[in-house]
Amino acid sequence: MAFDVATALQQRHGENFTLHNDYLNPQLAKVLKTIGFDRFYVKGEGCYLYDDQGERYLDFLAGFGVFALGRGHPAVKKALHDAIDLDLPNMVQLDCALLPGLLAEQLVARAHEGLRRVYFCNSGTEATEAAIKFARRATGRPRVVFCDHAFHGLTTGSLALNGGKDFKEGFGPLLPGATEVPFGDADALDGELRHGDVAAFVVEPIQGKGVNVASDSYWQSVQELCRRHRTLLVADEVQAGMGRTGKFFAYEHYGLQPDIVTLSKALSGGYVPVGAVLCTEKVYMSVYSSIERALVHSTTFGRNQLAMVAGLATLDAFDSEQIVERTRLTGEAFEAALAPLVERYEMLHAVRGKGLIIGLVFDKPESRALRMRWNALEAVRTALFSQMVVVPLFHRHRILTQVAADNMNVIKLLPPLVAGQEEVDYFVAALDDVLRDAHRGSGLLREFGTTMAKSALRRGGPKPVMANA
Ligand SMILES: Cc1ncc(COP(=O)(O)O)c(C=O)c1O
């Protein structure tokens, strides 16, 4: 009998963790079991996931940001079904197909007027790799400057631009000429750019790791410094782009005109891997500068029809459902609903971000008793408090969230952009409940301790969950 997905899922039901343990990444299986996140999800719809026990989960990870439209958006699904049924001549390769042209046209129409051309790939990290190559070729310069806490992907080029040490350990030597500067520090940037050998400053308009936001004046300086030193400004919009911040491109918040913009995650509605690099004419044509160089940078699956169809259907849904404007409004509603919690709970110091990329920033409380409890926790492991909030949010309230980065007491919320008041209210009530317990010092630690394997706690506790996006 031909392969049937429903039968496979039914016959092998419940073997998911064993199979991952045996054939894939056993460490992932282990950490998820340790914190009790080991579920057999059977369905995803809109903002929610469902497991085999019939439990519903509010998904504020959104697949690390790919499900901007929620899971299973009907228009994207239909477009993909139609595309398969049409038996499109996919990846002919020696061909200029229509659909990549249409998607490129749509993206260029949304970008600032200098961005005229698009290169399609399959992921965020590939988009970063292309940006590095394009910038080097366009400027003839070797170096790339990036920020502390930056995340641009995990292939060797983009890994060289990673602002954390853990991801890099043991994988070197990485790309030479990659230099880190503090995010938000224009003087440090100037100090590097003034050498005149920097091809690109690669930066996220809002950093995913830690949800860090820089001031308007910083961004003005960034634009000015890049122009003055003829360094290309590369905006990594893989996570913050596509409406996530309440503007289609996050760079719009600061009036920037980047020379290169990278996109990926949300572009294909969560269905098909895709990445896109938007460039100025000058940058692009420096790469594809002659007939001989027509394929000098390419990838086999880059313009595949399913990704293009999903991208076109996604952008159409963005327009017809006014996703960007809705995101802005839901972001404001979120901010307003969270504000009283910042007042109420000493450990919740701030809420930061824009639109629906939200960081809940926890830090040392004021009062003595709470501070002692906080210090005891932090002595076990840095940023354990935020992990202790993520776990009961999941177990008690069935909400999926993540610690924003290693060693950082920040919880990141990346809800689907179609989330509304119902989801905001549910989340805020759940957080209120968990923080109330943390303040009282009642069941939270016990609950956490019983969830976690005791041995793991003794070793210093597992690393924060899923901190890589
Ligand atoms: C800002 C940013 N850039 C690049 C990437 C890498 O994307 P991918 O995981 O598709 O390689 C990510 C992934 O989380 C990201 O958040």
The ligand as a MOL file (V3000), in Angstrom:
LIG
                    3D

  0  0  0     0  0            999 V3000
M  V30 BEGIN CTAB
M  V30 COUNTS 16 16 0 0 0
M  V30 BEGIN ATOM
M  V30 1 C 16.8470 37.4960 13.2880 0
M  V30 2 C 17.1250 36.1350 12.7400 0
M  V30 3 N 17.9480 36.0010 11.7020 0
M  V30 4 C 18.2310 34.7930 11.1780 0
M  V30 5 C 17.6770 33.6530 11.7070 0
M  V30 6 C 18.0110 32.3160 11.1340 0
M  V30 7 O 16.9170 31.7840 10.4820 0
M  V30 8 P 16.8250 30.2180 10.2090 0
M  V30 9 O 16.5710 29.5490 11.5060 0
M  V30 10 O 15.6920 30.0860 9.2310 0
M  V30 11 O 18.1090 29.8120 9.5970 0
M  V30 12 C 16.8070 33.7540 12.7950 0
M  V30 13 C 16.2160 32.5400 13.3930 0
M  V30 14 O 15.6550 32.5240 14.4240 0
M  V30 15 C 16.5340 35.0160 13.3240 0
M  V30 16 O 15.7140 35.1640 14.3790 0
M  V30 END ATOM
M  V30 BEGIN BOND
M  V30 1 1 1 2
M  V30 2 1 2 3
M  V30 3 2 2 15
M  V30 4 2 3 4
M  V30 5 1 4 5
M  V30 6 1 5 6
M  V30 7 2 5 12
M  V30 8 1 6 7
M  V30 9 1 7 8
M  V30 10 2 8 9
M  V30 11 1 8 10
M  V30 12 1 8 11
M  V30 13 1 12 13
M  V30 14 1 12 15
M  V30 15 2 13 14
M  V30 16 1 15 16
M  V30 END BOND
M  V30 END CTAB
M  END
